[in-house]
Amino acid sequence: MAKRDYYEVLGVPKGADAAAIKKGYRQKAKELHPDRNADNPKAEAQFKEANEAYEVLKDENKKAAYDRYGHAAFENGMGGGGGGPRGGQGDFGSAFSDVFDDLFGDFMGGGRGGQRRGGAQRGNDLRYNLRINLEDAYAGMQKTLNIPSTVACDSCKGTGAEGGSEPQTCPTCSGMGKVRAQQGFFTVERTCPTCSGMGQTIKNPCHTCNGQGRVEKEKALSVNIPAGVETGTRIRLAGEGEAGMRGGPTGDLYIFIEVNSHALFERENNNLFCRVPVSIATAALGGEIEVPTIDGGRSRVKVPEGSQSGRQMRLRGKGMPALRGGGIGDMFIELAVETPVKLTSRQREILKEFDKLSEDNNPQGSSFFDTVKNFWDSMKS
């Protein structure tokens, strides 16, 4: 039976570069892995075929020979560079090592970043969500938090062994934390079932922590919340996470800040916005209004004569401080001209009289209705 083109086997175009070839092989290796194809009797042969193709195409010299002569490059000793695939199957260990971690990372107890050999294991990092008020975000604060966590066991000093005894090397994995198992035609490493990847066993586990070397306990921590924090700010407290297993290093604590919405102010980066209602008379005649500031103070703002709803005025330096320095934002006052309600008879009379005298005092209205008239005239024509 004629061999298939190596590029076709890996699903890559002819002349593909090394990165594309490796990517194609990874995809095929995962797709054809025997453990994932128990119902496909051809999977093993197809995997060998992909391995053979990769063994040739990953080597620059072999690839050049194959591109020129095809499969004939490796017949009758042609091709050089150590010859072609051995026995039509290639150097399996050499090729497969390039993708071993990708394929079996989930079988190996966390892969390269898993447990430490020798019994010690780093504790988990912890996350704590902290909600604060906008005023606290402005000023900063010192906050005491009660964090449910684990700490090193006092009875065994974190070793997990009773009475000061020492953990023993695991007899199943000889301290490696992993054991090898045959999977079809290759070998796969798995986490040792006896020691759960620790590499050690404890004959006399501590009665307090059951051999874990740590116990559950709530910790009280004083945390400094700097001025200027906003929703999404993350504060890291090194070494304040869970205690490690059997004397392993402690994890970290991450505090995620969420700032509550405020009744008066809206925040945008370091600027604050405050919507302030003003009367028709103040907006028309001008005047002064008093507005609150985030520091608890008050500021007087001059309203220009003839102000409309939506007009903004800036109070420089009255916003939020930038985190870790860098100045202070501004505060923007947005005017909202109020229409009076529940008018008395006298007020109605005055407004009607005022309306008659104000036909030429409404620039926006005049401009709008002139535009409407022009629109209607254009539609008629």
N, C-alpha and C positions, 0 to 999 in steps of 0.2 A: 504494500500500500504506500503510495507516494506521500511524502511528508508535506504538511501544510507550511505555507510561508510563515516565517517566524514573526514578521510584523503583524500578519493577520491573526496569529495565535494570541498575541498580546493586545490586539485591538487598537494598534497605533498605525499611523500612516508610514509609508516607506520613507526612510531617511530621517525618522524622528530623532530628536536629540536625547541625551542621556536622561534628562529629567522626565520627559514624556514616556520614555521606555520604562523607567523605574515606577512611575505612576501607574502605567498600564499593567505592569506585573503585580503591583500591590492589589489593584482591583481584581485581577484574575485570581490571585492567590486567596483573597478573601472569599470570592465567589465560589471557588472550587474546593475550598477546605473540606476534607472528608467529614469532619464533625458536623458540618452544616449541610451535607448532602448524603445523609444516610440512605436515602431512597434512590440515589443515582449511582449505579454500579460503574459508570464511566468516569466519575469524578476524579478518582485516583489517577487514572491514565491521562486525563486532561490536565490535571495538575502537574504531572511529570512533564507533559508536553510544554506547558507554560514555563516550567523551571528550565527546561532545555533551551527554549527560545531566549529566555532572559540571560542565561549563562553565556550565550554567544553575543547577544546584542549589547550587553553592559560592558563588554571588553572592547576597547577601541580598535585593537588590531583584528580581533575576530570579526567584529562588525564590518570593518573595511573589506575583509576577505569575503564575507557573506554577501555584502552589497555588490561585489564584483562577480563572484562565481556562484552564488546561491549555495544550496546544500552540497554541491560538488566540492566546495572549498575544504570540506572536512572529510572527504573520502580519499583513501590511498595516501594518507599522511599530508595532504595539502593544508594550507592555512597558517602554519607556523604558530608562534606564540604559545607553545605548549600543546598544540593540537586542538581538536574540537571536543565536543561533549563526549565524555567517556561512556561507552556502551549505549549511546543514544539517550542517556538520562542526565548528563551534565554533572557538575560538582554541586550536589544538593546543598551541602552545608554552606558553601560559599555564597550561593545565590540566595538561599532562604534566610540567612542571617541578616540580610538587608531589610527584611520586612517582619522579622520574628516578633519584635515588640508591638508592631501594629496589629498583628493577628492575635497574639495571645496575651496582651496586656491585661485583659479581663480575667485570665486564668491564674495570674501570678500575684494575687494579693496586693494589687495596687501598682504593679510594675516598678519602675525605677524609683519612684517616690514613695514606696511602701514602707513596711515596718523595718526597723533596724534589726540586724542580727545581734545576738547577744542578749536578747530579752527586753532591752529598753525600747520604748516607743514614745515618740513625741505626742503630747496631749493635743486634743483638738482645739482649734480656734473657736472662740465664742462670739456671737453677735448679740448686741443689746440695742433695741430701738428706744430712743429717748425723745419724748415730746416736750418742747419748751415754748414759752410765750415769746412774742416779738420783742417785748421789753427786755427779756433775759438775753435774747440774741443781740440786742443793741448794747447792753452793758457788760455782757459776760457774767459768769456765775461760777460758784463752787458748789458742786452737787454730790451728795452722798448716795450711792447706788447699792442696793442689795442684790448681788448677782448669784443665782443658783449655779454651782460649779462643782468641781471635784478638786480635792487637795491631797497632798501626799499623806499616806497613813502614818500616824505617829507611832503605832504599835510596832510596825516592822520597818520604820524609817524609809518607806517607799519601796522596799525590796520585794514585798509580797510573800516572803518566807517567815514562818513562825520561829520565834526564839533566836533570831540572829543567824539561822542556817542559811546556806547559800543555794541559789538555784543550780540545777544540774543540766549538763548538756543534753539536749533531746536525743534519745537513742534512735529515733526514726530517721531524722534528717542530719544527725551528727553536727547539730548547731547551725546548719545552713538556713533553716527556716523554710526550705523548699524541698520537695521530692520530685523525682522524675517518673513520668508514666509514659508507656508506649502508646502512641496514637497512630495506628496504621503503620506506615513506613517511616515515621519520624518520632522523636521524643519531645515531650512537652513537660515543662516545669510547672508544678502547682504548689500552692501554699501547703505546708506540712499540716496534716489533720491532727497530729498529736499535740503539737505546741502552738498551733494557729499562727505559724510564721515567726514566733518569738525566738526560736532556736534553743530555748531552755524550758525545762519543766521544773516544777516545785513539788517535792515529795511531801513537805509539811507546810501547806499554805497557811497564811496568817488568818486567824479566826475573825479578825476585825474587818479585813477587806477582802477575804476569800481569795487571796493570792493576787489581787489586782495591783496592790501597791498604792491604792488611792481610795478615798471615800468621798461620798457626796456631802457637800457642805455649802452653806450660803456665806458668801464673802461680802463684807461692807467695804466699798471702795470710795474714796474721795476723788472726784474727777473735776478737773478745771475745764470749763467750757469757755473758750476765748470769745471776745466780742467780735461780732461780724459773721458768726456762723449762719448758715442757711440750710434749708431742707436739702438733704443729700450729703452734707458735710460728714466725713468719716474721721473719727478719732481713734488712733491705735494705742493700746496700752500693752506694751511688750511684757510677756511673762505673766499676764493676769488671766489667761484662759484656763483650760482644764489641765490638771496635773498629768504628767506622762505616766505610762504604764511601767511599773517596776523600776522606778527611778529615772525614767526618761525625761527629757526637757519639757517644760511647761509651754502650752500654746499661748496665743495672744488673744486679747479681748478687743473687739472692734465695736465702737459706739457709733451708731448712725443717728444723725440728728434730723428731727422733723419739727419745723416751726409752725405753730398753730396760726390759723388765719386771725386777723385782728378786726375789731369792730369799726375802727376809724381809718386805719392805714392799709394800703396795699403796697406790697414790695415788688420792685423790679430791679434785680441786681442790688446795687447799693442805694438806689433812689426810692423815695417813698411818695405815695400819691394820696391825697386827702380831698374828698369831694365835700364842698361846703355850700349849704343853701344860703341864698341872699334874697332879700325882698325885691320886688319890682322897683320900688322907690330907690333903694340903695344902688341897684344896677343902673338905673336911669340917671340918677343925680350924682352918683359916686359917693364914697364914704370910706369908713374903716370897719374892718371886722376883726375879731379875735379868734385865732385858731390854735389848737393844741399841737404840741411837738412830742416826739417819741421819748424825749428825756423827761417828760412830765411837766415841762414848762409851757409858756404861752407866747405867742408872737402876734403883733398887730400888723395887718396887711391892708394896704390902701387899695380900694376898688376904684378903678378909673371910671369916669363918667361914660355912660352908654355901653357898659359891659354886657355881653351876651352869654347865654348858657354855654358851657364848655370852655370858656376862656381860662387859660392857665397862667399862674404866676409862680415864680420860683423863689424859694427861700434857700439860699446857698448854705451848705454845711449843716443842714438840719435833717439829713438822711441817715443811712446806716453806715457804720464804720466798715472799712474794707478789712477782711480777715488778714491777720498778720501784718497790719499796717497798710500804708498806701493811700491814706486820706479818708475823707468822709463824703458820702453822697449828698444829694440835694433833696429837698422836699418840694413837691409841686402841688399847688392849690388849684383845684378845678372848681369854677363857679357853677352853681346850679340855680338859675333864676326861678323862684317859686311863683306859681299862680295862686293867689289867695282863694280860699274857699269859705263857705258859710258867711256870705256877705250880708251886712245889714242893709236896710233900705237906703240909708244915707250914703253908704259906700257904693251901692249900685248907681245912684244918681251921679255921684262924683265920677265914677268910671265911665259912664255913658257920655257925660259932658267932656271928659278927657279924651275919649275915643273920637268924638267929633272934631276936636281941635288937633288931633294927632295924625291926620291923613298924610302929612308930608314928613312925618318924623319916624317912619318905619322903613329904613333903606332896604332891608332884606325882603320885606314883604312886597315893596314896590318893584324891586328887581325881579322877584319870582313871578308876579302877575304879568309883568311886561313880557317875560319869557313865555308864559302860558299863552298870552294873546298872539305872539308871533307864531307859536306852534300851531294854534288853531287856524290862523290866517294861511299858513303854508299848506295845511291839510285841505282847506277849501279850494286853493288854487291847484 
